Amino acid sequence: MFRIQISRIALPLVVAAASGAALLGSLAPRPAHAEEYAWCLVQDDVNRCDFTTAAQCAATSSGLSASCMENPRLRFQAPPRSSFARSR
């Protein structure tokens, strides 16, 4: 009788612990991913490249002594390599 009561308590606790561990594992933080945006706000020699469109940048710069320009890191980025190797 004592053995039956322990298994009635232990099984739900084991299931709850396993479910909790699985839930916590799925909520683990993912690695950060840096993204380069296409437009930069330029103000006092500081570039803030936080904009995906020129219109977003222009709306933010209105009323400020700032201007917008294309992100120079993207403008001069190397083209993607071909997946085919050159034969010599």
Buried (B, 14 or more C-beta within 10 A) or exposed (E): EEEEEEEEEEEEEEEEEEEEEEEEEEEEEEEEEEEEBBBBBBBEEEEBBBBEEEEBBBEBBEEEEBEBBEBEEEEEEEEEEEEEEEEE
